[in-house]
């Protein structure tokens, strides 16, 4: 592709028109954003949650942003496993919205998605009755214009406390970490209020945030063991999470504990994925929280460890690699289905400017083949926006991301699978490396949990319950869906701009 051709495309797309989010948009008197409180809820409790405007300072500049109950992230709701709570939700955003409880196996009516509920108008309220059958870290966010609303601060965690006292190993503290980024240019948050843009790759930010802060810091003591619950709330950016100089143990993911603990140097999280890691700070000093990718290393925050030793150290327990029998037993119930042939096969791909079949018509009438735009990124993951001009010019009219059912050839919401409750379904996901733009896709299934049982036909040995799987470019991933929760549900790419560009399907559990 020549520079002239790119320029022509750019002029055409600019002519279509776009409106950028500015600090003056939806201007209201807004209070300053607060730090998120920890709210403990018991079985049968009710909690009021409102999405509205706040004023938040980032790197010395104040921005109008969105928050749940005035905090970014939203309140950490701490709930016992097996409890049912009621969330009285109100929409004060001035936009349509929904409250989706991500990864929670709630009753279908309270999924907070477009398959279960009309989008809430400004000023409307809705009562969500949520059940929490699984231990671990889950989260809540909008399901309307996620690329805009979530990016502006609408995200919060549910910490579901395991009913068994020995579900996790003993630690000194538990700390939630939301990883995020935001794109700020010329003193404004770069977002489109008209419709989603940057739909080719998704919106990569240039400012990194941990728990909504650019300067996150945590004080710790020598010998302390901390369990971090890490959630990726970014629109598209994958994180390779590292705590430089500290020993890290991966103990859990989206839906609770792994079958066995494992020592790791880092944890890779696609958008919406969670990682539960335990870290021992053996020495005093400052330890950097990092996003370490093949292209660059970002410092996200710091842990400052004092010389004063912690009163009780769990270093001995930390040194052990536990087998989590509760996870093993839950997987045993469907382990016999892991080796069966796939019931469904889907392919992840894209159409550009309405051209299918891996081709794209240029302004001079020439056809650009599948990999001329960009080959498969090294390792199958696009860590940065390396095609910023093309990405900035793309929108929902020009980049049509799609999930294709290999058997029926139906695409996106024309797909409507039907499964029976209690009959696990094996789904093979292929991320086409010959598409117009091969890149990773975090595929999320609402309302159910699943196991990632194979990657490129290689069986996965240490299993964990998931609700989102990062499928690399060119990769084939097999998942086993635990069809435990009746209702009409969605599955979609959790890159916010890809979701807006149509990359979703519908399925029913009867």
C-alpha positions as CSV (number, residue, x, y, z in Angstrom):
1,X,0.0,0.0,0.0
2,X,1.4,3.4,-1.0
3,X,1.4,6.6,1.1
4,X,-0.9,8.1,-1.6
5,X,-3.4,5.3,-1.2
6,X,-3.4,5.6,2.6
7,X,-3.9,9.4,2.2
8,X,-6.9,8.8,-0.1
9,X,-8.5,6.4,2.4
10,X,-7.9,8.8,5.2
11,X,-9.6,11.7,3.4
12,X,-12.6,9.5,2.6
13,X,-13.0,8.4,6.1
14,X,-12.5,11.9,7.6
15,X,-15.3,13.1,5.2
16,X,-17.6,10.6,6.8
17,X,-17.3,12.7,10.0
18,X,-16.6,11.9,13.6
19,X,-17.0,13.6,16.9
20,X,-14.3,13.5,19.6
21,X,-15.1,13.3,23.3
22,X,-14.0,16.5,25.1
23,X,-14.1,17.7,28.7
24,X,-17.2,19.8,27.7
25,X,-19.2,16.8,26.6
26,X,-22.2,16.0,28.8
27,X,-21.0,18.9,31.0
28,X,-22.5,18.6,34.5
29,X,-21.3,19.7,38.0
30,X,-19.3,16.7,39.0
31,X,-17.7,15.8,42.3
32,X,-14.1,14.8,42.4
33,X,-13.5,11.1,41.9
34,X,-12.8,9.1,45.0
35,X,-10.8,6.0,45.8
36,X,-12.9,2.8,45.8
37,X,-14.3,1.7,49.1
38,X,-14.6,-2.0,50.1
39,X,-18.2,-2.9,50.7
40,X,-19.0,-6.2,52.4
41,X,-22.4,-7.7,51.5
42,X,-24.0,-10.7,53.0
43,X,-26.6,-13.1,51.7
44,X,-29.8,-11.2,51.1
45,X,-28.3,-7.8,51.3
46,X,-29.2,-4.9,49.0
47,X,-26.8,-2.3,47.6
48,X,-27.4,0.9,45.7
49,X,-25.1,1.5,42.7
50,X,-25.2,4.6,40.5
51,X,-23.3,5.3,37.3
52,X,-22.6,9.1,36.9
53,X,-20.1,11.8,36.3
54,X,-17.0,12.7,38.2
55,X,-14.0,15.0,37.8
56,X,-10.8,13.1,37.8
57,X,-7.2,14.4,37.6
58,X,-4.7,12.6,35.4
59,X,-1.2,13.9,35.2
60,X,-2.2,17.3,36.5
61,X,-5.2,17.7,34.1
62,X,-8.8,17.4,35.2
63,X,-11.2,15.4,33.0
64,X,-14.9,14.7,33.1
65,X,-15.1,11.0,33.5
66,X,-17.6,8.3,34.6
67,X,-17.7,6.4,37.8
68,X,-19.8,4.0,39.9
69,X,-20.8,5.6,43.2
70,X,-18.2,8.3,42.6
71,X,-15.1,6.2,42.5
72,X,-12.7,4.9,39.8
73,X,-12.6,1.9,40.0
74,X,-16.0,1.4,41.4
75,X,-16.6,0.0,44.9
76,X,-15.0,-3.4,45.6
77,X,-18.0,-5.5,46.5
78,X,-16.9,-8.3,48.8
79,X,-19.5,-11.2,48.8
80,X,-19.5,-14.7,50.3
81,X,-19.6,-17.6,47.9
82,X,-23.1,-18.9,47.5
83,X,-24.7,-15.6,48.4
84,X,-27.4,-13.8,46.5
85,X,-27.5,-10.0,46.6
86,X,-29.6,-7.3,45.1
87,X,-28.1,-4.3,43.2
88,X,-30.4,-1.3,42.8
89,X,-28.7,0.3,39.7
90,X,-29.4,3.8,38.5
91,X,-28.2,5.3,35.2
92,X,-27.1,8.9,35.7
93,X,-24.7,9.0,32.8
94,X,-26.8,10.9,30.2
95,X,-26.4,7.9,27.9
96,X,-27.9,4.5,27.5
97,X,-26.2,1.9,29.5
98,X,-26.5,-1.6,31.2
99,X,-24.7,-3.2,34.1
100,X,-23.1,-6.5,33.2
101,X,-21.6,-8.7,35.9
102,X,-18.7,-10.3,34.1
103,X,-18.1,-14.0,34.8
104,X,-20.9,-14.3,37.3
105,X,-23.2,-17.2,36.7
106,X,-26.3,-15.3,37.6
107,X,-29.9,-15.9,36.5
108,X,-30.2,-15.0,32.8
109,X,-32.6,-12.1,33.4
110,X,-29.9,-10.2,35.2
111,X,-27.1,-10.6,32.7
112,X,-27.2,-7.0,31.8
113,X,-26.7,-7.6,28.1
114,X,-28.7,-6.9,25.0
115,X,-30.0,-10.5,24.8
116,X,-31.7,-10.2,28.2
117,X,-32.6,-6.5,28.7
118,X,-33.5,-3.3,26.9
119,X,-30.7,-0.7,27.1
120,X,-31.4,1.6,30.0
121,X,-32.3,5.2,29.2
122,X,-30.7,8.1,31.2
123,X,-32.4,8.4,34.5
124,X,-33.7,4.8,34.5
125,X,-33.2,2.2,37.3
126,X,-33.1,-1.5,37.2
127,X,-32.9,-4.1,40.0
128,X,-30.3,-6.9,39.5
129,X,-30.6,-10.0,41.7
130,X,-27.2,-11.7,41.5
131,X,-26.1,-15.1,42.6
132,X,-22.4,-15.8,43.2
133,X,-21.8,-19.6,43.1
134,X,-18.1,-19.4,42.4
135,X,-15.1,-18.1,44.4
136,X,-12.7,-15.6,42.9
137,X,-12.5,-12.2,41.4
138,X,-15.2,-11.0,39.0
139,X,-16.1,-7.6,37.8
140,X,-18.9,-5.3,36.6
141,X,-18.9,-2.9,33.7
142,X,-21.3,-1.4,31.0
143,X,-22.6,-3.4,28.1
144,X,-23.4,-0.4,25.9
145,X,-20.6,1.5,24.2
146,X,-18.0,-0.2,26.3
147,X,-15.4,1.5,24.2
148,X,-16.6,4.9,25.6
149,X,-18.2,4.2,29.0
150,X,-15.7,1.6,30.4
151,X,-12.8,3.7,29.0
152,X,-14.1,6.7,31.0
153,X,-14.0,4.8,34.3
154,X,-17.0,2.5,34.6
155,X,-15.5,-0.7,36.0
156,X,-15.5,-2.4,39.4
157,X,-14.7,-5.7,41.1
158,X,-16.7,-8.4,42.9
159,X,-14.4,-10.4,45.3
160,X,-16.3,-13.6,46.1
161,X,-14.9,-15.1,49.3
162,X,-14.6,-18.9,49.2
163,X,-16.8,-20.8,51.5
164,X,-13.9,-23.1,52.4
165,X,-11.3,-21.6,54.7
166,X,-8.4,-23.4,53.0
167,X,-9.5,-22.7,49.4
168,X,-6.5,-20.3,49.1
169,X,-3.2,-20.5,50.9
170,X,-2.7,-18.1,53.9
171,X,-1.4,-14.7,53.0
172,X,-0.8,-11.4,54.8
173,X,-3.1,-9.4,52.6
174,X,-5.3,-9.5,49.5
175,X,-4.9,-6.5,47.1
176,X,-7.1,-5.9,43.9
177,X,-5.4,-4.3,40.9
178,X,-7.2,-3.0,37.9
179,X,-4.8,-2.5,34.9
180,X,-6.0,-0.1,32.3
181,X,-4.8,2.5,29.7
182,X,-6.4,5.6,28.3
183,X,-5.6,7.7,25.2
184,X,-5.0,11.4,26.0
185,X,-4.0,13.7,23.2
186,X,-3.8,17.5,23.2
187,X,-5.2,17.7,26.7
188,X,-8.3,15.7,25.8
189,X,-9.4,12.1,26.2
190,X,-9.5,10.7,22.7
191,X,-12.9,9.1,22.2
192,X,-15.7,9.3,19.7
193,X,-19.2,10.1,21.1
194,X,-20.9,9.4,17.8
195,X,-19.9,5.8,17.4
196,X,-17.0,3.5,18.0
197,X,-13.9,4.2,16.0
198,X,-10.4,2.6,15.9
199,X,-12.2,-0.6,15.2
200,X,-9.4,-2.2,13.2
201,X,-7.0,-2.8,16.2
202,X,-8.9,-1.2,19.1
203,X,-8.0,1.8,21.1
204,X,-4.6,1.6,22.7
205,X,-4.0,4.2,25.4
206,X,-0.8,6.2,25.9
207,X,-1.3,6.6,29.7
208,X,-1.2,3.6,32.0
209,X,-3.4,3.3,35.0
210,X,-3.4,1.0,38.0
211,X,-6.6,1.3,40.1
212,X,-7.2,4.5,38.2
213,X,-3.9,6.0,39.1
214,X,-0.8,6.9,37.1
215,X,1.4,6.8,40.2
216,X,0.1,3.7,42.0
217,X,2.1,2.7,45.1
218,X,1.7,0.1,47.8
219,X,3.5,0.0,51.1
220,X,4.6,-3.5,52.3
221,X,6.8,-5.1,55.0
222,X,9.8,-7.4,54.6
223,X,8.7,-11.0,54.5
224,X,5.1,-10.2,53.6
225,X,3.1,-12.4,51.2
226,X,0.4,-10.6,49.2
227,X,-2.2,-12.1,47.0
228,X,-2.9,-9.8,44.0
229,X,-6.2,-10.1,42.1
230,X,-5.3,-8.5,38.7
231,X,-8.0,-7.5,36.3
232,X,-7.4,-6.1,32.8
233,X,-10.0,-3.4,32.1
234,X,-8.3,-2.0,29.0
235,X,-10.2,-1.7,25.7
236,X,-7.6,-3.7,23.7
237,X,-4.2,-3.7,25.4
238,X,-2.9,-7.1,26.6
239,X,-0.7,-6.9,29.7
240,X,2.3,-9.1,30.6
241,X,2.2,-8.4,34.3
242,X,5.5,-8.5,36.2
243,X,6.7,-7.5,39.6
244,X,10.4,-7.0,39.0
245,X,12.7,-8.7,41.5
246,X,9.9,-10.6,43.4
247,X,9.0,-14.2,43.3
248,X,5.6,-14.8,41.8
249,X,3.2,-17.8,42.0
250,X,0.2,-18.0,39.7
251,X,-2.6,-19.6,41.7
252,X,-5.9,-18.6,40.0
253,X,-7.6,-17.1,36.9
254,X,-11.1,-15.9,35.9
255,X,-13.2,-18.4,37.8
256,X,-11.0,-19.3,40.8
257,X,-8.0,-21.5,41.6
258,X,-6.0,-23.5,39.2
259,X,-5.7,-27.3,39.7
260,X,-2.2,-26.6,40.9
261,X,-0.1,-23.6,41.7
262,X,2.7,-22.7,39.3
263,X,5.8,-20.5,39.5
264,X,5.9,-17.8,36.8
265,X,7.9,-14.8,35.8
266,X,4.8,-13.0,34.6
267,X,1.1,-13.3,33.9
268,X,-0.4,-12.5,30.5
269,X,-3.9,-11.0,30.6
270,X,-6.1,-10.1,27.6
271,X,-8.9,-7.6,28.1
272,X,-11.4,-8.8,30.8
273,X,-9.1,-11.7,32.0
274,X,-8.1,-12.0,35.6
275,X,-5.0,-13.5,37.2
276,X,-4.6,-14.3,40.8
277,X,-0.9,-14.2,41.9
278,X,0.8,-14.6,45.2
279,X,4.1,-12.7,45.7
280,X,6.7,-12.9,48.5
281,X,8.6,-9.8,49.3
282,X,11.7,-11.3,50.9
283,X,13.8,-8.1,50.9
284,X,13.2,-4.5,51.6
285,X,13.4,-2.0,48.7
286,X,11.2,-0.8,45.9
287,X,9.7,-3.2,43.4
288,X,8.3,-2.1,40.1
289,X,4.9,-3.3,38.8
290,X,5.5,-3.6,35.1
291,X,3.9,-4.4,31.8
292,X,6.9,-6.1,30.1
293,X,6.3,-6.9,26.4
294,X,8.7,-7.8,23.5
295,X,8.5,-4.2,22.4
296,X,8.9,-2.2,25.6
297,X,8.6,-2.2,29.4
298,X,6.1,0.1,31.1
299,X,6.4,0.9,34.8
300,X,2.8,0.8,36.1
301,X,3.4,1.4,39.8
302,X,5.6,0.4,42.8
303,X,5.6,-1.7,45.9
304,X,7.8,-0.1,48.6
305,X,8.9,-2.7,51.1
306,X,10.2,-1.5,54.5
307,X,13.1,-3.0,56.5
308,X,10.6,-3.7,59.3
309,X,9.7,-7.4,59.1
310,X,6.1,-8.5,59.0
311,X,4.8,-9.8,62.4
312,X,3.7,-13.2,60.8
313,X,5.3,-14.4,57.6
314,X,3.7,-17.0,55.4
315,X,6.9,-17.7,53.5
316,X,6.8,-21.4,54.3
317,X,3.3,-21.8,52.9
318,X,4.3,-19.6,49.9
319,X,7.1,-22.0,49.1
320,X,4.7,-24.9,48.6
321,X,3.0,-25.6,45.3
322,X,-0.5,-26.6,46.3
323,X,-3.0,-28.8,44.5
324,X,-6.5,-27.2,44.8
325,X,-8.7,-30.2,45.4
326,X,-11.9,-28.2,45.1
327,X,-11.0,-27.2,41.6
328,X,-9.9,-30.7,40.7
329,X,-13.2,-32.1,41.9
330,X,-15.3,-29.6,40.0
331,X,-13.4,-30.4,36.8
332,X,-13.6,-34.2,37.5
333,X,-17.4,-33.9,37.0
334,X,-16.9,-33.2,33.3
335,X,-13.4,-34.4,32.7
336,X,-14.6,-37.3,30.6
337,X,-15.8,-34.9,27.9
338,X,-12.4,-33.2,27.4
339,X,-11.2,-35.6,24.7
340,X,-14.3,-35.6,22.6
341,X,-14.5,-34.2,19.1
342,X,-15.6,-30.5,18.8
343,X,-19.3,-30.0,18.7
344,X,-18.9,-26.5,17.2
345,X,-16.2,-24.8,15.2
346,X,-15.8,-21.1,14.7
347,X,-13.3,-18.9,12.8
348,X,-12.3,-15.3,13.8
349,X,-11.8,-13.0,10.9
350,X,-12.6,-9.5,9.4
351,X,-14.1,-7.8,6.4
352,X,-12.6,-4.4,5.4
353,X,-14.9,-1.9,3.7
354,X,-17.4,-4.6,2.9
355,X,-14.9,-6.8,1.0
356,X,-14.8,-10.5,2.1
357,X,-12.6,-13.3,1.2
358,X,-9.4,-11.7,2.5
359,X,-9.3,-8.9,-0.1
360,X,-9.7,-5.1,0.1
361,X,-10.5,-2.8,-2.8
362,X,-8.2,0.2,-3.0
363,X,-9.2,3.6,-4.4
364,X,-7.3,2.9,-7.7
365,X,-9.2,-0.3,-8.2
366,X,-6.4,-2.6,-7.1
367,X,-7.1,-5.5,-4.8
368,X,-5.0,-5.8,-1.6
369,X,-4.5,-9.4,-0.4
370,X,-5.0,-10.7,3.1
371,X,-1.5,-10.3,4.6
372,X,-0.5,-7.1,2.7
373,X,-2.0,-5.0,5.5
374,X,-0.1,-6.8,8.2
375,X,1.3,-10.2,8.8
376,X,0.8,-12.3,11.9
377,X,2.4,-10.4,14.8
378,X,5.3,-12.2,16.5
379,X,4.0,-14.6,19.0
380,X,0.5,-14.0,17.8
381,X,-0.1,-10.9,20.0
382,X,-0.3,-7.3,19.0
383,X,1.1,-5.5,22.0
384,X,1.0,-1.9,20.6
385,X,-0.8,0.1,18.0
386,X,1.8,-0.3,15.2
387,X,-0.6,0.9,12.5
388,X,-1.9,4.0,14.2
389,X,-2.9,5.9,11.0
390,X,-4.9,3.0,9.6
391,X,-6.4,2.3,13.0
392,X,-7.4,5.9,13.6
393,X,-9.2,5.9,10.2
394,X,-11.2,2.7,10.9
395,X,-14.8,2.6,12.3
396,X,-17.8,0.4,12.3
397,X,-18.5,1.0,8.7
398,X,-15.0,0.1,7.4
399,X,-13.9,-2.7,9.7
400,X,-16.3,-5.6,10.2
401,X,-15.0,-8.1,12.7
402,X,-16.7,-11.4,12.6
403,X,-17.2,-14.8,14.1
404,X,-18.0,-17.4,11.5
405,X,-19.7,-20.7,12.3
406,X,-17.7,-23.2,10.1
407,X,-20.6,-25.5,9.6
408,X,-23.5,-23.2,8.8
409,X,-21.3,-20.3,7.5
410,X,-23.5,-17.9,9.5
411,X,-21.8,-14.9,11.0
412,X,-22.1,-13.0,14.3
413,X,-25.6,-12.5,15.6
414,X,-27.0,-14.7,12.8
415,X,-25.5,-17.5,14.8
416,X,-28.0,-18.9,17.4
417,X,-26.7,-22.1,18.9
418,X,-28.9,-24.3,21.2
419,X,-27.5,-26.6,23.8
420,X,-28.9,-28.7,26.7
421,X,-28.2,-27.9,30.3
422,X,-25.7,-30.4,31.8
423,X,-24.3,-31.6,28.4
424,X,-20.8,-30.0,28.1
425,X,-20.0,-28.6,24.6
426,X,-16.6,-28.6,23.0
427,X,-16.0,-25.5,20.8
428,X,-12.9,-25.1,18.6
429,X,-11.9,-21.5,17.9
430,X,-9.6,-20.8,15.0
431,X,-8.1,-17.3,14.6
432,X,-7.4,-17.0,10.9
433,X,-3.8,-15.9,10.2
434,X,-4.7,-15.1,6.6
435,X,-7.4,-12.5,7.5
436,X,-7.0,-8.9,6.5
437,X,-5.7,-8.1,10.0
438,X,-4.5,-11.1,12.1
439,X,-4.4,-10.2,15.8
440,X,-5.4,-11.7,19.1
441,X,-9.0,-11.9,20.3
442,X,-10.2,-12.3,23.9
443,X,-13.4,-14.4,23.5
444,X,-15.8,-14.1,26.4
445,X,-18.9,-16.3,27.1
446,X,-21.6,-14.9,29.2
447,X,-23.3,-16.8,32.0
448,X,-21.1,-20.0,31.8
449,X,-17.7,-21.1,32.8
450,X,-15.4,-23.1,30.5
451,X,-12.0,-25.0,30.4
452,X,-9.3,-24.2,27.9
453,X,-8.4,-27.9,27.1
454,X,-6.1,-27.5,24.1
455,X,-4.0,-24.9,22.3
456,X,-3.0,-25.9,18.7
457,X,-4.0,-29.5,19.5
458,X,-1.7,-29.6,22.5
459,X,-3.6,-30.7,25.6
460,X,-3.5,-28.3,28.6
461,X,-2.5,-30.1,31.8
462,X,-3.1,-27.5,34.6
463,X,-6.7,-26.5,34.2
464,X,-8.7,-23.6,35.6
465,X,-12.2,-22.3,35.1
466,X,-12.4,-19.4,32.7
467,X,-14.9,-17.0,31.2
468,X,-12.6,-15.4,28.7
469,X,-9.8,-16.9,26.6
470,X,-7.1,-14.9,24.7
471,X,-6.8,-16.6,21.2
472,X,-3.6,-15.6,19.5
473,X,-3.4,-14.8,15.8
474,X,-3.1,-18.1,13.9
475,X,-3.9,-20.1,17.0
476,X,-6.6,-22.9,17.4
477,X,-8.0,-23.1,20.9
478,X,-10.4,-25.8,22.2
479,X,-12.7,-25.0,25.1
480,X,-15.1,-27.2,27.0
481,X,-18.2,-25.1,27.9
482,X,-19.9,-26.2,31.2
483,X,-23.5,-25.7,30.1
484,X,-24.8,-25.3,33.7
485,X,-26.8,-22.1,33.4
486,X,-30.1,-21.9,31.4
487,X,-31.0,-18.9,29.3
488,X,-30.2,-16.9,26.2
489,X,-26.6,-15.7,26.3
490,X,-24.0,-13.8,24.3
491,X,-20.4,-14.7,23.4
492,X,-18.1,-12.0,21.9
493,X,-14.7,-10.6,21.5
494,X,-13.9,-8.4,24.6
495,X,-11.9,-5.9,22.6
496,X,-14.4,-3.1,23.1
497,X,-14.1,-1.8,19.5
498,X,-14.5,-5.3,18.0
499,X,-17.6,-5.9,20.0
500,X,-19.0,-2.6,18.6
501,X,-18.0,-3.7,15.2
502,X,-20.3,-6.8,15.4
503,X,-18.0,-9.6,16.7
504,X,-20.6,-11.4,18.8
505,X,-23.0,-14.4,18.7
506,X,-26.0,-15.8,20.6
507,X,-26.5,-19.1,22.2
508,X,-29.2,-20.8,24.3
509,X,-28.9,-23.3,27.2
510,X,-32.2,-25.2,27.5
